[in-house]
Amino acid sequence: MWPSEAMARAMKGKHAMVSFANPEQVEVVAEVCQSWVGDCGSFPLWVRGKKVDFDKYRQWVGFWMRHPGADWFVIPDIIDGSVEDNDALIIAWDLPRAISVPVYHLHEPPERLARLVREYPRVGIGSSGAFKDPGSSIWWTRMAEILPYGCDEEGFPLCKLHGFRQLDPVITSHVPYSSADSTNAAINIGMDQRWDGPYMPRSRDVRAIVIMDRIESHASARRWNSSSAGVQQNMELLG
C-alpha cells in the first residue's frame, strides 16, 4: 500500500500480510501492526512467469519468524504444479510446523487437502487451474467438492483454514475461514474515479480504513454448509 505513510496510518493495530514478492514494507508492518503473516509471493510471481526463490525466502522467514508479531508463513508452492511438486517443497521446508502453512490448490485431488489438514495447524486454500477465479460458479462447485475433506461431519474445519485472494464478505460469510487475504484496499485506494461525492474521503489512509471496515463488518462462517455453494451459483446465474 503506497505511500508508506498512508499504509502505516491505516494499518496501525491491524493484521497484515506481507508478500515476499514485494517485501519492501515489512519493517513498517512489523512496527505498526498488531500481528502479521508472510506470504511466499507465488501468485504475483506466477503471473510474471517466475517462481519463488526457495533459499532466499527461507532465509527471510528464518529472520522474521523471531519477531513477536509474526504469526505464520506460507510454505513455498507452485500454483500450477503437481501434487508431487508441492509435496516436495513441503518436505524440503525445515522450519517449525507451528509457523508454517502449506497450500492446497483447487486443481489438486481433495485427498491432498484431507492429508494436509491432519498434519498442520493451518492450511491455505488457493484458487488454481479451471477454478482460478474466486466466487465464480465453477469455483463454488469445486469448493463444495473439496470442503468436506477439510471439515468434519458437521462442517467444522479440521484445522484453521486461510483463503488466498478470498477476503470477500460473500465468500467468508459462507466458508469457515480463520483468515483470508486480498489486495482490495491497496489497489482501490489509488483509483480516484471510484471515490466521488462530497463525503468521500480523499486521503488514501482513510480510504483504506473505509474499505477494511466494510470487509471486517462481516463475520466468517463458523461452519461449512454445502447448500451455500448452490445459493452462490444461483446468485451468479441471476447476475
C-alpha positions in Angstrom: 0.0 0.0 0.0 1.5 3.3 -1.1 2.6 5.7 0.1 4.1 4.0 3.1 3.0 6.8 5.4 -0.7 6.1 4.5 -0.2 2.4 5.0 1.3 3.0 8.4 -1.6 5.1 9.5 -4.3 2.8 8.0 -2.8 -0.5 9.3 -1.9 0.7 12.8 -3.0 -2.0 15.3 -4.4 -4.2 12.5 -3.5 -7.6 10.9 -1.5 -7.6 7.7 0.1 -10.0 5.1 3.5 -9.2 3.6 4.4 -10.8 0.3 8.0 -11.9 -0.4 7.4 -10.7 -4.0 7.1 -7.2 -2.6 8.7 -7.2 0.9 9.8 -3.5 1.0 7.3 -2.6 3.7 7.9 -5.5 6.1 9.7 -3.3 8.6 6.9 -0.8 8.8 4.3 -3.6 9.1 6.3 -5.2 11.8 6.4 -1.9 13.7 2.8 -0.8 13.5 0.6 -3.9 13.1 -0.9 -5.9 15.9 0.1 -9.1 14.0 1.2 -10.1 10.5 1.9 -13.1 8.3 4.4 -13.7 5.5 3.4 -14.9 2.1 6.0 -16.5 -0.3 4.6 -14.4 -3.2 4.0 -17.3 -5.5 0.9 -15.8 -7.1 2.3 -12.4 -8.3 5.5 -14.2 -9.3 3.4 -16.8 -11.2 1.6 -14.0 -13.1 5.0 -12.7 -14.2 6.2 -16.2 -15.2 8.6 -16.5 -12.3 9.0 -18.9 -9.3 9.8 -18.3 -5.6 13.5 -18.4 -4.8 13.2 -21.1 -2.1 16.5 -20.4 -0.4 16.2 -16.6 -0.2 12.6 -16.9 1.1 13.7 -19.5 3.6 16.3 -17.1 4.9 13.8 -14.2 5.0 11.4 -16.3 7.1 14.2 -17.6 9.3 14.9 -14.0 10.3 11.4 -12.6 10.6 9.8 -15.6 12.4 11.6 -14.4 15.5 9.5 -11.2 15.5 6.8 -11.4 18.3 4.1 -10.0 15.9 4.8 -12.6 13.2 2.1 -15.4 13.3 2.9 -17.7 10.4 4.5 -18.0 7.0 3.3 -19.7 3.8 5.4 -22.7 2.6 6.6 -22.1 -1.0 4.3 -23.6 -3.6 3.9 -23.9 -7.4 0.4 -22.8 -8.3 0.0 -24.9 -11.4 2.3 -27.6 -10.1 1.5 -31.3 -9.4 0.9 -32.8 -6.0 4.5 -34.3 -6.2 5.9 -30.8 -7.0 4.3 -29.2 -4.0 4.8 -32.1 -1.6 8.5 -31.9 -2.4 8.6 -28.3 -1.4 6.9 -29.1 1.9 9.4 -31.9 2.6 12.3 -29.5 1.9 10.8 -26.9 4.3 12.7 -27.4 7.6 11.1 -24.7 9.8 8.6 -25.4 12.6 5.1 -26.6 11.6 3.6 -24.2 14.2 4.5 -21.2 12.0 4.3 -23.0 8.6 1.3 -23.0 6.3 1.1 -25.4 3.3 -1.1 -24.5 0.3 -3.8 -26.7 -1.2 -4.7 -25.8 -4.7 -8.2 -26.4 -6.0 -7.0 -28.3 -9.1 -5.4 -30.9 -6.8 -7.2 -34.1 -5.6 -9.3 -33.4 -2.5 -7.5 -36.2 -0.7 -4.4 -33.9 -0.5 -6.5 -31.4 1.5 -7.6 -34.2 3.8 -4.0 -35.1 4.4 -2.8 -31.5 5.0 -5.5 -30.6 7.5 -4.4 -33.5 9.7 -0.8 -32.6 9.5 -0.7 -28.9 10.0 -2.5 -26.4 12.4 -3.4 -24.1 9.4 -3.8 -24.8 5.7 -4.2 -22.3 2.9 -6.6 -22.8 0.0 -5.6 -21.3 -3.3 -7.6 -20.9 -6.5 -6.0 -22.5 -9.5 -6.5 -24.2 -12.8 -10.1 -24.1 -14.0 -11.0 -22.8 -10.6 -8.7 -19.7 -10.6 -11.4 -17.1 -10.1 -12.8 -17.0 -6.6 -16.5 -16.6 -6.4 -17.3 -17.9 -9.9 -19.9 -20.6 -10.4 -17.3 -23.3 -11.2 -15.3 -22.2 -8.2 -18.2 -22.6 -5.8 -18.9 -26.1 -7.3 -15.3 -27.1 -6.6 -15.4 -25.7 -3.1 -18.5 -27.8 -2.4 -16.5 -30.8 -3.6 -13.3 -30.2 -1.5 -14.5 -28.7 1.7 -16.0 -31.9 3.1 -12.4 -33.2 3.0 -11.3 -30.2 5.2 -14.2 -30.2 7.6 -15.8 -32.7 9.9 -19.3 -34.2 9.5 -20.9 -31.1 11.0 -19.0 -28.7 8.7 -16.4 -27.5 11.3 -12.9 -27.1 9.9 -10.4 -29.8 10.9 -7.7 -27.1 11.3 -7.6 -23.4 10.7 -8.2 -22.5 7.0 -6.9 -19.5 5.1 -8.3 -18.3 1.9 -5.9 -16.8 -0.6 -7.4 -13.9 -2.6 -10.7 -14.5 -0.9 -11.2 -11.7 1.6 -14.6 -11.0 0.2 -17.7 -10.9 2.5 -19.7 -13.0 0.0 -17.1 -15.8 0.4 -16.1 -15.5 4.0 -19.8 -15.4 5.1 -20.2 -18.9 3.7 -16.7 -20.5 4.1 -15.4 -21.1 7.6 -12.1 -19.4 7.2 -10.0 -18.3 10.2 -8.2 -15.8 7.9 -8.1 -14.6 4.3 -6.2 -12.1 2.3 -6.8 -9.6 -0.6 -5.2 -6.7 -2.3 -8.6 -4.9 -2.4 -7.6 -1.9 -0.2 -4.1 -1.5 -1.6 -5.4 -1.4 -5.2 -8.6 0.7 -4.8 -7.3 3.5 -2.6 -5.4 4.8 -5.6 -8.4 4.8 -8.0 -9.6 8.3 -7.7 -12.6 7.8 -10.1 -14.1 5.4 -7.6 -14.1 8.0 -4.8 -16.5 10.7 -5.7 -19.1 12.9 -3.9 -18.9 15.4 -1.1 -18.5 12.8 1.7 -15.9 10.6 0.0 -12.5 10.6 1.7 -9.6 12.0 -0.3 -6.7 10.7 1.8 -5.5 7.2 1.0 -5.3 6.0 4.5 -8.9 7.0 5.3 -10.0 5.3 2.0 -8.2 2.1 3.2 -9.9 2.3 6.6 -13.3 2.6 4.8 -12.7 -0.5 2.7 -11.3 -2.5 5.6 -14.3 -1.5 7.8 -16.7 -2.8 5.2 -14.8 -6.1 4.9 -14.4 -6.6 8.7 -18.1 -5.9 9.4 -18.9 -9.4 8.2 -18.1 -12.3 10.5 -16.7 -15.5 8.9 -19.0 -18.5 8.7 -18.5 -20.8 11.7 -19.0 -24.0 9.7 -19.5 -25.1 6.1 -23.0 -25.7 4.8 -23.0 -27.4 1.4 -26.1 -25.6 0.4 -24.1 -22.3 0.4 -22.5 -23.3 -2.9 -25.8 -23.7 -4.6 -27.0 -20.3 -3.3 -23.9 -18.5 -4.6 -24.2 -20.3 -8.0 -27.8 -19.2 -8.4 -26.8 -15.6 -7.4 -24.2 -15.6 -10.2 -26.6 -17.0 -12.8 -29.1 -14.4 -12.0 -26.5 -11.6 -12.2 
